[in-house]
Amino acid sequence: MKDKLNNIKGNKDLYETVLVGTGTIVGSFFSYLLQFILGRKLSVEDYGSFNTLLSVSSLVGVLSTVLGVSLVKVSSDLYVNEEKEKLKLLFVNISKLSLLTGAFLFLVVFSSRYAISNLFKISNVVVISYFAANVGLSILNGVPPSFIRGLQRFKRFSLYQVLSCLNRFLFPTILVFMGFGLAGVFKGLTISSVLTIVLGFVLLGLNLRTYKDLNLTKEYKKILSFSLPVIFTHLFTTSLTNTDLILVKKYFSPLEAGYYAGAVTLGKILLFGAGAVTIVMFPKISALYAKKEDFYPRFKNLSMILLGVLLVGILSYSIFPALLTKIFFGRSFENSVKYLPMFSIGVSLFVLVNFFTTFFLAVEKTNVSFLLLPGVVLQYLLITTHHSSLYEVIEANIFACIITLVLLVFYFYAQRSKWLKTSLKLKS
């Protein structure tokens, strides 16, 4: 056992993947424990509404995700060039901007609460009010962990994942048990968001009491030039994982939408677990690219680790779907079991799509968004024209991801010859 641990530590990529993966799995345990509680304490209809609003927040939160990716990229570059004072000033200024932008988003969603309530058949408008607060806090919430990743402090990032997910579990659970229902869930999420922001500031560990007034024009331009094309990239990847839930809520009964949300929740355990490899890969490849070092061997090593994780995941969901569903949701969601094996295939394909997309962003191939658009359009068209059963929705997801993955792989091999030539020059 000791030899195995030493072998893992000897392979830095594998060690940091295991480290982040452990944090992700433990953090996801609390995330899915919340889903477990809500699946049992809320009605199937309210549970479907909860996951639909989460999907909407993911689409609205594209801005936060894009900013986060850009911050990982820029902070990683500053880190390898040892520009600590610029790092501190950039963090302070971006945090202020995120707070102002979040306030604007809150006002937009809050003022639209009645329209959103009618659209998704949610009778309690108070739920949308607390949902608006969560949307408003989401941008600032993503700033500290982005800097932690950029500084490659993976131990702290792993701890952040665990504590933030524990935070998100505790307060909604307490309020649900107190009888506040779906409104209590989003009120608890609002409280946990505030505490998570504070946690991120503490774990980042930058001394923000003093910082120099430096010129950050170059960094702002890089964030802007990187963010604009990445907006489309993340809008499209987010659409691939959330459009189905939103359309299912529209075309199917609240009960069927709840069953589908159960399958989605279980299937995305694989997304979070395998996503640890992508989390580790992005700052590492970005740093190597910034230093003009050979990044292809690192990418190959991480991709092999990812494929192994996905294979284990698909086998688990194919062999034990009923057991997993029973553990998480009990008998209420028995109708979700039959969708789980097929859904795990769709999730695995999306993980690969996200891995390749994130890699291209790390090496500043931001035009990759154009390769995602066909899959997004195809998914929407297939679901809107073929939705006689939930199986057809899952098939649409799989087909859209296959088309997208094929395009990404072709693009990868088109660029590979250039990377190999660069690698040979660096070795010589």
Backbone hydrogen bonds, N-H to C=O, Kabsch-Sander energy under -0.5 kcal/mol:
donor,donor_aa,acceptor,acceptor_aa,energy
5,L,1,M,-2.1
6,N,2,K,-2.1
7,N,3,D,-2.2
8,I,4,K,-2.1
9,K,5,L,-2.3
10,G,6,N,-1.9
11,N,7,N,-1.3
12,K,10,G,-1.0
15,Y,8,I,-0.6
15,Y,11,N,-3.0
16,E,12,K,-2.7
17,T,13,D,-2.1
18,V,14,L,-2.8
19,L,15,Y,-2.5
20,V,16,E,-2.8
21,G,17,T,-3.2
22,T,18,V,-2.8
23,G,19,L,-2.0
24,T,20,V,-2.7
25,I,21,G,-3.0
26,V,22,T,-2.9
27,G,23,G,-2.7
28,S,24,T,-3.1
29,F,25,I,-1.9
30,F,26,V,-1.3
31,S,27,G,-1.9
32,Y,28,S,-3.3
33,L,29,F,-1.7
34,L,30,F,-1.9
35,Q,31,S,-1.6
36,F,32,Y,-2.5
37,I,33,L,-2.6
38,L,34,L,-3.1
39,G,35,Q,-2.8
40,R,36,F,-0.9
40,R,37,I,-0.6
41,K,37,I,-2.7
42,L,38,L,-2.5
47,Y,43,S,-2.6
48,G,44,V,-2.0
49,S,45,E,-2.0
50,F,46,D,-2.5
51,N,47,Y,-1.9
52,T,48,G,-1.9
53,L,49,S,-2.4
54,L,50,F,-1.7
55,S,51,N,-1.9
56,V,52,T,-2.2
57,S,53,L,-2.6
58,S,54,L,-1.7
59,L,55,S,-1.8
60,V,56,V,-2.8
61,G,57,S,-2.5
62,V,59,L,-1.3
63,L,60,V,-1.0
65,T,61,G,-2.4
66,V,62,V,-3.1
67,L,63,L,-2.3
68,G,64,S,-2.4
69,V,65,T,-2.4
70,S,66,V,-2.3
71,L,67,L,-2.5
72,V,68,G,-2.3
73,K,69,V,-2.1
74,V,70,S,-2.7
75,S,71,L,-2.8
76,S,72,V,-1.8
77,D,73,K,-1.7
78,L,74,V,-2.4
79,Y,75,S,-2.2
80,V,76,S,-2.2
81,N,77,D,-1.3
82,E,79,Y,-1.4
83,E,78,L,-2.5
84,K,82,E,-0.9
87,L,83,E,-1.6
88,K,84,K,-2.1
89,L,85,E,-2.1
90,L,86,K,-2.6
91,F,87,L,-2.3
92,V,88,K,-2.2
93,N,89,L,-2.4
94,I,90,L,-2.5
95,S,91,F,-2.0
96,K,92,V,-1.9
97,L,93,N,-2.1
98,S,94,I,-2.4
99,L,95,S,-1.8
100,L,96,K,-1.8
101,T,97,L,-2.4
102,G,98,S,-2.3
103,A,99,L,-1.6
104,F,100,L,-1.6
105,L,101,T,-2.2
106,F,102,G,-2.4
107,L,103,A,-1.8
108,V,104,F,-2.0
109,V,105,L,-2.5
110,F,106,F,-2.8
111,S,107,L,-2.1
112,S,108,V,-0.8
112,S,109,V,-0.5
113,R,110,F,-1.4
116,I,112,S,-2.4
117,S,113,R,-2.2
118,N,114,Y,-2.0
119,L,115,A,-2.3
120,F,116,I,-2.0
121,K,118,N,-0.8
122,I,117,S,-2.6
123,S,121,K,-0.7
125,V,123,S,-0.9
127,V,124,N,-1.1
128,I,124,N,-0.6
128,I,125,V,-0.5
129,S,125,V,-1.4
130,Y,126,V,-2.0
131,F,127,V,-2.0
132,A,128,I,-2.2
133,A,129,S,-1.3
134,N,130,Y,-1.8
135,V,131,F,-2.1
136,G,132,A,-2.2
137,L,133,A,-1.6
138,S,134,N,-1.0
138,S,135,V,-0.5
139,I,135,V,-0.5
141,N,137,L,-2.1
142,G,138,S,-0.9
142,G,139,I,-0.8
143,V,140,L,-1.2
146,S,142,G,-1.0
147,F,143,V,-1.7
148,I,144,P,-2.2
149,R,145,P,-2.1
150,G,146,S,-2.2
151,L,147,F,-2.0
152,Q,149,R,-1.9
153,R,148,I,-2.2
154,F,152,Q,-1.4
157,F,153,R,-2.2
158,S,154,F,-2.4
159,L,155,K,-2.1
160,Y,156,R,-2.7
161,Q,157,F,-2.3
162,V,158,S,-1.9
163,L,159,L,-2.6
164,S,160,Y,-2.7
165,C,161,Q,-1.8
166,L,162,V,-2.2
167,N,163,L,-2.2
168,R,164,S,-2.1
169,F,165,C,-1.2
170,L,166,L,-2.4
171,F,167,N,-1.3
173,T,169,F,-1.7
174,I,170,L,-2.5
175,L,171,F,-2.1
176,V,172,P,-2.2
177,F,173,T,-2.4
178,M,174,I,-1.2
179,G,176,V,-1.5
180,F,175,L,-2.3
183,A,180,F,-0.6
184,G,180,F,-1.3
185,V,181,G,-1.4
186,F,182,L,-1.7
187,K,183,A,-1.9
188,G,184,G,-2.5
189,L,185,V,-2.0
190,T,186,F,-1.6
191,I,187,K,-1.9
192,S,188,G,-2.4
193,S,189,L,-1.9
194,V,190,T,-1.6
195,L,191,I,-1.8
196,T,192,S,-2.4
197,I,193,S,-1.9
198,V,194,V,-1.6
199,L,195,L,-2.2
200,G,196,T,-2.4
201,F,197,I,-1.9
202,V,198,V,-2.0
203,L,199,L,-2.5
204,L,200,G,-1.8
205,G,201,F,-0.9
205,G,202,V,-0.5
208,L,206,L,-1.1
214,L,212,K,-1.4
216,L,214,L,-0.7
220,Y,216,L,-2.8
221,K,217,T,-2.4
222,K,218,K,-1.8
223,I,219,E,-2.5
224,L,220,Y,-2.7
225,S,221,K,-3.2
226,F,222,K,-2.0
227,S,223,I,-2.5
228,L,224,L,-2.3
230,V,226,F,-1.2
231,I,227,S,-2.1
232,F,228,L,-0.7
233,T,229,P,-1.4
234,H,230,V,-2.9
235,L,231,I,-2.2
236,F,232,F,-2.4
237,T,233,T,-2.2
238,T,234,H,-2.3
239,S,235,L,-1.9
240,L,236,F,-1.8
241,T,237,T,-0.9
241,T,238,T,-0.5
242,N,238,T,-1.0
242,N,239,S,-0.6
243,T,239,S,-2.5
246,I,242,N,-1.9
247,L,243,T,-2.7
248,V,244,D,-2.6
249,K,245,L,-1.9
250,K,246,I,-1.1
251,Y,247,L,-2.9
252,F,248,V,-2.4
257,A,253,S,-2.7
258,G,254,P,-1.7
259,Y,255,L,-1.9
260,Y,256,E,-2.5
261,A,257,A,-2.2
262,G,258,G,-1.6
263,A,259,Y,-1.8
264,V,260,Y,-2.6
265,T,261,A,-2.6
266,L,262,G,-2.0
267,G,263,A,-2.6
268,K,264,V,-2.3
269,I,266,L,-1.2
270,L,266,L,-0.5
270,L,267,G,-1.0
271,L,267,G,-0.7
272,F,268,K,-2.3
273,G,269,I,-2.4
274,A,270,L,-2.6
275,G,271,L,-1.4
276,A,273,G,-1.1
277,V,274,A,-1.4
278,T,274,A,-0.7
279,I,275,G,-2.1
280,V,276,A,-2.0
281,M,277,V,-2.4
282,F,278,T,-2.1
284,K,280,V,-1.2
285,I,281,M,-2.9
286,S,282,F,-2.4
287,A,283,P,-2.3
288,L,284,K,-2.2
289,Y,285,I,-2.6
290,A,286,S,-2.5
291,K,287,A,-1.9
292,K,289,Y,-1.0
293,E,288,L,-3.1
299,F,295,F,-2.1
300,K,296,Y,-2.5
301,N,297,P,-2.2
302,L,298,R,-2.2
303,S,299,F,-2.4
304,M,300,K,-1.7
305,I,301,N,-1.6
306,L,302,L,-2.2
307,L,303,S,-2.3
308,G,304,M,-1.8
309,V,305,I,-1.9
310,L,306,L,-2.4
311,L,307,L,-2.1
312,V,308,G,-1.9
313,G,309,V,-2.0
314,I,310,L,-2.6
315,L,311,L,-2.1
316,S,312,V,-2.1
317,Y,313,G,-2.3
318,S,314,I,-1.8
319,I,315,L,-2.0
320,F,316,S,-2.5
324,L,320,F,-2.3
325,T,321,P,-2.1
326,K,322,A,-2.4
327,I,323,L,-2.4
328,F,324,L,-1.9
329,F,325,T,-2.9
330,G,325,T,-0.7
330,G,326,K,-1.2
332,S,329,F,-0.7
333,F,330,G,-0.6
334,E,331,R,-1.5
336,S,333,F,-2.0
337,V,334,E,-1.3
339,Y,336,S,-1.2
340,L,336,S,-0.7
340,L,337,V,-1.2
343,F,339,Y,-2.3
344,S,340,L,-2.3
345,I,341,P,-1.1
346,G,342,M,-1.6
347,V,343,F,-2.4
348,S,344,S,-2.2
349,L,345,I,-2.2
350,F,346,G,-1.9
351,V,347,V,-2.4
352,L,348,S,-1.8
353,V,349,L,-2.1
354,N,350,F,-3.0
355,F,351,V,-2.2
356,F,352,L,-2.4
357,T,353,V,-2.4
358,T,354,N,-2.6
359,F,355,F,-2.1
360,F,356,F,-2.3
361,L,357,T,-1.8
362,A,358,T,-2.0
363,V,359,F,-1.5
364,E,361,L,-1.6
365,K,360,F,-3.5
366,T,364,E,-1.0
368,V,365,K,-1.3
369,S,366,T,-1.0
370,F,367,N,-1.5
371,L,368,V,-1.6
372,L,368,V,-0.6
372,L,369,S,-1.2
373,L,369,S,-1.2
376,V,372,L,-1.8
377,V,373,L,-2.5
378,L,374,P,-2.5
379,Q,375,G,-2.5
380,Y,376,V,-2.1
381,L,377,V,-2.5
382,L,378,L,-2.7
383,I,379,Q,-2.2
384,T,380,Y,-2.4
385,T,381,L,-1.6
386,H,382,L,-2.0
393,V,389,S,-0.9
394,I,390,L,-2.1
395,E,391,Y,-2.6
396,A,392,E,-1.9
397,N,393,V,-1.9
398,I,394,I,-2.4
399,F,395,E,-2.6
400,A,396,A,-2.3
401,C,397,N,-2.2
402,I,398,I,-2.3
403,I,399,F,-2.2
404,T,400,A,-2.0
405,L,401,C,-2.8
406,V,402,I,-2.4
407,L,403,I,-1.8
408,L,404,T,-2.1
409,V,405,L,-2.5
410,F,406,V,-2.3
411,Y,407,L,-2.0
412,F,408,L,-2.3
413,Y,409,V,-2.4
414,A,410,F,-1.6
415,Q,411,Y,-1.5
416,R,412,F,-1.4
417,S,413,Y,-0.7
418,K,415,Q,-0.7
419,W,415,Q,-1.6
420,L,416,R,-2.5
421,K,417,S,-1.9
422,T,418,K,-2.1
423,S,419,W,-2.4
424,L,420,L,-2.3
425,K,421,K,-2.0
426,L,422,T,-2.2
427,K,423,S,-2.1
428,S,424,L,-1.9
